[in-house]
Amino acid sequence: MNLNVGLKSWKHGTNILDLEVPSQLEKTVKTGLKWFDEAVSSGEGMTPSTAMMLTGTPGAGKTTVCLQLAESITASGNICLFNTGEESLFQVRKVAKRLNMKHGFIAGQDNLVEDILAHANNLHKLNPKKQIFIVIDSLQTLDDGKYKDGHTNSMTQVRATEMITSWCKETFGIALIIGQVTKSGDFAG
């Protein structure tokens, strides 16, 4: 496995001052949730090409926080794809209603990482001037497509994370992946 997070043309011995930062990375994008922006970036917002994971024990509120984040991202003028593998779209809608959401977000319910990324790429094609965010609930539900029968194993989550991270680096997208922690505090997966 090779995580593509670097420069393809980079040569050993290159002075860091000789690298030119892409204009897409010179800006930050606020999510619209002030406390979240403060927590992840001292209030500056997220840098395009960022992939991050939010973990917590069952019932800690990870999904609720990420739904509020998706709503806020949309309200701030960006595009958020909230992909749920944990709950049905009807369950997500019920929570959105309970939270009195006014802006919403794009919903998805794919388990195959390739399909999630294709959905995000299509959203970017339709909205080329907007920042694309993907919120994935959750890592444990993903299939990286390695096995044709949908079989997963202990490395599936690693490969899925690598695919999502590579997508972020290649497209300047931003992804937030929800991960699970067991009641004993161990990472699930």
Phi and psi in degrees as GROMACS dihedral restraints (atoms count N, CA, C in turn):
[ dihedral_restraints ]
;  ai    aj    ak    al  type     phi  dphi    fc
    3     4     5     6     1  -133.0    20    10
    4     5     6     7     1   114.6    20    10
    6     7     8     9     1   -81.2    20    10
    7     8     9    10     1   117.1    20    10
    9    10    11    12     1   -87.3    20    10
   10    11    12    13     1    86.3    20    10
   12    13    14    15     1  -120.1    20    10
   13    14    15    16     1     1.4    20    10
   15    16    17    18     1  -107.2    20    10
   16    17    18    19     1  -169.8    20    10
   18    19    20    21     1   -90.4    20    10
   19    20    21    22     1   129.5    20    10
   21    22    23    24     1   -67.6    20    10
   22    23    24    25     1   -30.8    20    10
   24    25    26    27     1   -94.0    20    10
   25    26    27    28     1     2.9    20    10
   27    28    29    30     1   -66.4    20    10
   28    29    30    31     1   138.6    20    10
   30    31    32    33     1  -118.0    20    10
   31    32    33    34     1   142.5    20    10
   33    34    35    36     1   -57.3    20    10
   34    35    36    37     1   138.0    20    10
   36    37    38    39     1    93.6    20    10
   37    38    39    40     1     1.0    20    10
   39    40    41    42     1   -72.0    20    10
   40    41    42    43     1   131.8    20    10
   42    43    44    45     1   -73.0    20    10
   43    44    45    46     1   133.3    20    10
   45    46    47    48     1   -57.0    20    10
   46    47    48    49     1   -30.9    20    10
   48    49    50    51     1   -72.0    20    10
   49    50    51    52     1   -13.9    20    10
   51    52    53    54     1   -87.1    20    10
   52    53    54    55     1    -8.1    20    10
   54    55    56    57     1   -83.7    20    10
   55    56    57    58     1   135.8    20    10
   57    58    59    60     1  -100.7    20    10
   58    59    60    61     1   122.4    20    10
   60    61    62    63     1   -76.2    20    10
   61    62    63    64     1   129.9    20    10
   63    64    65    66     1   -59.3    20    10
   64    65    66    67     1   144.4    20    10
   66    67    68    69     1   -58.0    20    10
   67    68    69    70     1   -30.0    20    10
   69    70    71    72     1   -63.2    20    10
   70    71    72    73     1   -25.4    20    10
   72    73    74    75     1   -93.0    20    10
   73    74    75    76     1    -4.0    20    10
   75    76    77    78     1   -81.5    20    10
   76    77    78    79     1    -9.2    20    10
   78    79    80    81     1  -115.8    20    10
   79    80    81    82     1   161.4    20    10
   81    82    83    84     1  -120.1    20    10
   82    83    84    85     1   158.9    20    10
   84    85    86    87     1  -123.4    20    10
   85    86    87    88     1   118.0    20    10
   87    88    89    90     1   -76.1    20    10
   88    89    90    91     1   141.3    20    10
   90    91    92    93     1   -82.3    20    10
   91    92    93    94     1   -19.2    20    10
   93    94    95    96     1    95.1    20    10
   94    95    96    97     1   -12.8    20    10
   96    97    98    99     1   -99.1    20    10
   97    98    99   100     1   101.0    20    10
   99   100   101   102     1   -54.9    20    10
  100   101   102   103     1   -45.9    20    10
  102   103   104   105     1   -64.9    20    10
  103   104   105   106     1   -33.1    20    10
  105   106   107   108     1   -69.8    20    10
  106   107   108   109     1   -47.0    20    10
  108   109   110   111     1   -59.7    20    10
  109   110   111   112     1   -39.0    20    10
  111   112   113   114     1   -63.6    20    10
  112   113   114   115     1   -41.9    20    10
  114   115   116   117     1   -68.0    20    10
  115   116   117   118     1   -38.0    20    10
  117   118   119   120     1   -96.5    20    10
  118   119   120   121     1   -16.1    20    10
  120   121   122   123     1  -155.2    20    10
  121   122   123   124     1    26.1    20    10
  123   124   125   126     1    54.9    20    10
  124   125   126   127     1    29.8    20    10
  126   127   128   129     1    90.0    20    10
  127   128   129   130     1    -3.7    20    10
  129   130   131   132     1   -75.7    20    10
  130   131   132   133     1   -24.1    20    10
  132   133   134   135     1   102.0    20    10
  133   134   135   136     1   177.7    20    10
  135   136   137   138     1   -92.7    20    10
  136   137   138   139     1   146.0    20    10
  138   139   140   141     1   -85.7    20    10
  139   140   141   142     1   130.3    20    10
  141   142   143   144     1   -53.8    20    10
  142   143   144   145     1   144.8    20    10
  144   145   146   147     1    87.6    20    10
  145   146   147   148     1    10.5    20    10
  147   148   149   150     1   -86.6    20    10
  148   149   150   151     1   135.0    20    10
  150   151   152   153     1  -122.6    20    10
  151   152   153   154     1   128.6    20    10
  153   154   155   156     1  -138.0    20    10
  154   155   156   157     1   157.3    20    10
  156   157   158   159     1  -118.9    20    10
  157   158   159   160     1   137.2    20    10
  159   160   161   162     1  -113.2    20    10
  160   161   162   163     1   122.4    20    10
  162   163   164   165     1  -122.3    20    10
  163   164   165   166     1   162.8    20    10
  165   166   167   168     1   175.4    20    10
  166   167   168   169     1   167.3    20    10
  168   169   170   171     1   -72.5    20    10
  169   170   171   172     1   161.9    20    10
  171   172   173   174     1   -56.3    20    10
  172   173   174   175     1   134.0    20    10
  174   175   176   177     1    82.2    20    10
  175   176   177   178     1     6.1    20    10
  177   178   179   180     1   -74.4    20    10
  178   179   180   181     1   -16.9    20    10
  180   181   182   183     1   105.5    20    10
  181   182   183   184     1    16.7    20    10
  183   184   185   186     1   -59.4    20    10
  184   185   186   187     1   -47.6    20    10
  186   187   188   189     1   -64.7    20    10
  187   188   189   190     1   -43.9    20    10
  189   190   191   192     1   -61.2    20    10
  190   191   192   193     1   -44.6    20    10
  192   193   194   195     1   -61.5    20    10
  193   194   195   196     1   -43.2    20    10
  195   196   197   198     1   -71.0    20    10
  196   197   198   199     1   -30.7    20    10
  198   199   200   201     1   -66.6    20    10
  199   200   201   202     1   -42.1    20    10
  201   202   203   204     1   -63.7    20    10
  202   203   204   205     1   -38.0    20    10
  204   205   206   207     1   -64.4    20    10
  205   206   207   208     1   -44.8    20    10
  207   208   209   210     1   -60.2    20    10
  208   209   210   211     1   -43.1    20    10
  210   211   212   213     1   -61.1    20    10
  211   212   213   214     1   -45.3    20    10
  213   214   215   216     1   -67.1    20    10
  214   215   216   217     1   -39.5    20    10
  216   217   218   219     1   -60.3    20    10
  217   218   219   220     1   -45.2    20    10
  219   220   221   222     1   -63.9    20    10
  220   221   222   223     1   -44.2    20    10
  222   223   224   225     1   -62.7    20    10
  223   224   225   226     1   -27.7    20    10
  225   226   227   228     1   -84.2    20    10
  226   227   228   229     1     3.8    20    10
  228   229   230   231     1    96.8    20    10
  229   230   231   232     1     7.1    20    10
  231   232   233   234     1  -102.7    20    10
  232   233   234   235     1   179.2    20    10
  234   235   236   237     1  -111.4    20    10
  235   236   237   238     1   128.9    20    10
  237   238   239   240     1  -124.5    20    10
  238   239   240   241     1   123.4    20    10
  240   241   242   243     1   -97.9    20    10
  241   242   243   244     1   112.9    20    10
  243   244   245   246     1   -99.4    20    10
  244   245   246   247     1   108.4    20    10
  246   247   248   249     1  -102.6    20    10
  247   248   249   250     1   119.2    20    10
  249   250   251   252     1  -108.9    20    10
  250   251   252   253     1   127.0    20    10
  252   253   254   255     1  -115.8    20    10
  253   254   255   256     1   -12.5    20    10
  255   256   257   258     1   -81.1    20    10
  256   257   258   259     1   -45.8    20    10
  258   259   260   261     1  -124.1    20    10
  259   260   261   262     1   159.4    20    10
  261   262   263   264     1   -72.9    20    10
  262   263   264   265     1   161.9    20    10
  264   265   266   267     1   -61.4    20    10
  265   266   267   268     1   -32.0    20    10
  267   268   269   270     1   -65.5    20    10
  268   269   270   271     1   -40.1    20    10
  270   271   272   273     1   -65.1    20    10
  271   272   273   274     1   -41.5    20    10
  273   274   275   276     1   -62.7    20    10
  274   275   276   277     1   -42.0    20    10
  276   277   278   279     1   -61.9    20    10
  277   278   279   280     1   -40.8    20    10
  279   280   281   282     1   -60.2    20    10
  280   281   282   283     1   -42.8    20    10
  282   283   284   285     1   -66.6    20    10
  283   284   285   286     1   -41.6    20    10
  285   286   287   288     1   -59.1    20    10
  286   287   288   289     1   -39.4    20    10
  288   289   290   291     1   -66.8    20    10
  289   290   291   292     1   -44.3    20    10
  291   292   293   294     1   -61.0    20    10
  292   293   294   295     1   -35.7    20    10
  294   295   296   297     1   -83.0    20    10
  295   296   297   298     1     1.0    20    10
  297   298   299   300     1    57.1    20    10
  298   299   300   301     1    45.3    20    10
  300   301   302   303     1   -70.1    20    10
  301   302   303   304     1   140.5    20    10
  303   304   305   306     1  -110.7    20    10
  304   305   306   307     1   -23.0    20    10
  306   307   308   309     1  -107.4    20    10
  307   308   309   310     1   -33.0    20    10
  309   310   311   312     1    71.0    20    10
  310   311   312   313     1  -162.3    20    10
  312   313   314   315     1  -168.0    20    10
  313   314   315   316     1   170.9    20    10
  315   316   317   318     1   -80.5    20    10
  316   317   318   319     1   130.7    20    10
  318   319   320   321     1  -103.2    20    10
  319   320   321   322     1   145.2    20    10
  321   322   323   324     1  -140.9    20    10
  322   323   324   325     1   157.5    20    10
  324   325   326   327     1  -143.1    20    10
  325   326   327   328     1    51.0    20    10
  327   328   329   330     1   -98.8    20    10
  328   329   330   331     1   148.9    20    10
  330   331   332   333     1  -107.2    20    10
  331   332   333   334     1   -24.8    20    10
  333   334   335   336     1   -80.3    20    10
  334   335   336   337     1   120.8    20    10
  336   337   338   339     1   -55.7    20    10
  337   338   339   340     1   -42.1    20    10
  339   340   341   342     1   -55.9    20    10
  340   341   342   343     1   -38.9    20    10
  342   343   344   345     1   -70.0    20    10
  343   344   345   346     1   -38.7    20    10
  345   346   347   348     1   -62.8    20    10
  346   347   348   349     1   -46.0    20    10
  348   349   350   351     1   -68.0    20    10
  349   350   351   352     1   -35.3    20    10
  351   352   353   354     1   -64.3    20    10
  352   353   354   355     1   -40.5    20    10
  354   355   356   357     1   -60.9    20    10
  355   356   357   358     1   -45.8    20    10
  357   358   359   360     1   -64.1    20    10
  358   359   360   361     1   -40.8    20    10
  360   361   362   363     1   -63.3    20    10
  361   362   363   364     1   -39.4    20    10
  363   364   365   366     1   -64.6    20    10
  364   365   366   367     1   -41.3    20    10
  366   367   368   369     1   -61.7    20    10
  367   368   369   370     1   -38.9    20    10
  369   370   371   372     1   -67.5    20    10
  370   371   372   373     1   -38.7    20    10
  372   373   374   375     1   -62.2    20    10
  373   374   375   376     1   -38.6    20    10
  375   376   377   378     1   -77.0    20    10
  376   377   378   379     1   -21.3    20    10
  378   379   380   381     1  -134.5    20    10
  379   380   381   382     1    63.8    20    10
  381   382   383   384     1   -64.1    20    10
  382   383   384   385     1   -19.8    20    10
  384   385   386   387     1   -96.1    20    10
  385   386   387   388     1     1.6    20    10
  387   388   389   390     1  -108.9    20    10
  388   389   390   391     1   149.9    20    10
  390   391   392   393     1   -74.9    20    10
  391   392   393   394     1   133.7    20    10
  393   394   395   396     1  -100.1    20    10
  394   395   396   397     1   126.8    20    10
  396   397   398   399     1  -114.6    20    10
  397   398   399   400     1   143.9    20    10
  399   400   401   402     1  -121.5    20    10
  400   401   402   403     1   130.3    20    10
  402   403   404   405     1  -113.7    20    10
  403   404   405   406     1   124.3    20    10
  405   406   407   408     1  -115.9    20    10
  406   407   408   409     1   120.6    20    10
  408   409   410   411     1  -119.4    20    10
  409   410   411   412     1    94.1    20    10
  411   412   413   414     1  -144.8    20    10
  412   413   414   415     1   171.4    20    10
  414   415   416   417     1   -54.3    20    10
  415   416   417   418     1   -38.3    20    10
  417   418   419   420     1   -67.7    20    10
  418   419   420   421     1   -15.1    20    10
  420   421   422   423     1   -95.1    20    10
  421   422   423   424     1    -3.9    20    10
  423   424   425   426     1   -82.9    20    10
  424   425   426   427     1   150.1    20    10
  426   427   428   429     1  -122.1    20    10
  427   428   429   430     1   123.9    20    10
  429   430   431   432     1   -83.5    20    10
  430   431   432   433     1    -4.8    20    10
  432   433   434   435     1    82.4    20    10
  433   434   435   436     1     7.4    20    10
  435   436   437   438     1   -63.1    20    10
  436   437   438   439     1   -37.1    20    10
  438   439   440   441     1  -110.1    20    10
  439   440   441   442     1   126.6    20    10
  441   442   443   444     1   -61.1    20    10
  442   443   444   445     1   -28.4    20    10
  444   445   446   447     1   -84.2    20    10
  445   446   447   448     1     4.2    20    10
  447   448   449   450     1    84.4    20    10
  448   449   450   451     1     5.0    20    10
  450   451   452   453     1   -62.6    20    10
  451   452   453   454     1   141.4    20    10
  453   454   455   456     1  -124.2    20    10
  454   455   456   457     1   162.6    20    10
  456   457   458   459     1  -144.4    20    10
  457   458   459   460     1  -169.6    20    10
  459   460   461   462     1   -65.5    20    10
  460   461   462   463     1   -18.2    20    10
  462   463   464   465     1   -95.4    20    10
  463   464   465   466     1    -6.8    20    10
  465   466   467   468     1   -57.8    20    10
  466   467   468   469     1   -44.2    20    10
  468   469   470   471     1   -66.8    20    10
  469   470   471   472     1   -33.7    20    10
  471   472   473   474     1   -66.3    20    10
  472   473   474   475     1   -48.0    20    10
  474   475   476   477     1   -64.2    20    10
  475   476   477   478     1   -39.9    20    10
  477   478   479   480     1   -62.4    20    10
  478   479   480   481     1   -43.5    20    10
  480   481   482   483     1   -63.4    20    10
  481   482   483   484     1   -41.1    20    10
  483   484   485   486     1   -61.7    20    10
  484   485   486   487     1   -41.6    20    10
  486   487   488   489     1   -63.0    20    10
  487   488   489   490     1   -44.3    20    10
  489   490   491   492     1   -67.6    20    10
  490   491   492   493     1   -42.5    20    10
  492   493   494   495     1   -63.4    20    10
  493   494   495   496     1   -43.2    20    10
  495   496   497   498     1   -61.6    20    10
  496   497   498   499     1   -41.1    20    10
  498   499   500   501     1   -59.0    20    10
  499   500   501   502     1   -44.8    20    10
  501   502   503   504     1   -59.0    20    10
  502   503   504   505     1   -45.7    20    10
  504   505   506   507     1   -67.4    20    10
  505   506   507   508     1   -36.5    20    10
  507   508   509   510     1   -77.5    20    10
  508   509   510   511     1   -31.9    20    10
  510   511   512   513     1  -110.5    20    10
  511   512   513   514     1    -7.5    20    10
  513   514   515   516     1    66.8    20    10
  514   515   516   517     1    22.4    20    10
  516   517   518   519     1   -74.9    20    10
  517   518   519   520     1   169.7    20    10
  519   520   521   522     1  -125.5    20    10
  520   521   522   523     1   131.9    20    10
  522   523   524   525     1  -128.8    20    10
  523   524   525   526     1   140.5    20    10
  525   526   527   528     1  -123.9    20    10
  526   527   528   529     1   120.5    20    10
  528   529   530   531     1  -111.0    20    10
  529   530   531   532     1   127.7    20    10
  531   532   533   534     1   -85.7    20    10
  532   533   534   535     1   128.2    20    10
  534   535   536   537     1  -116.1    20    10
  535   536   537   538     1   157.2    20    10
  537   538   539   540     1  -104.0    20    10
  538   539   540   541     1   145.2    20    10
  540   541   542   543     1  -120.1    20    10
  541   542   543   544     1   134.5    20    10
  543   544   545   546     1   -71.2    20    10
  544   545   546   547     1   167.4    20    10
  546   547   548   549     1   -61.4    20    10
  547   548   549   550     1   -23.2    20    10
  549   550   551   552     1   -85.2    20    10
  550   551   552   553     1    -1.5    20    10
  552   553   554   555     1    94.6    20    10
  553   554   555   556     1     3.1    20    10
  555   556   557   558     1   -88.2    20    10
  556   557   558   559     1   146.3    20    10
  558   559   560   561     1   -67.0    20    10
  559   560   561   562     1   131.4    20    10
  561   562   563   564     1   -84.9    20    10
  562   563   564   565     1   112.0    20    10
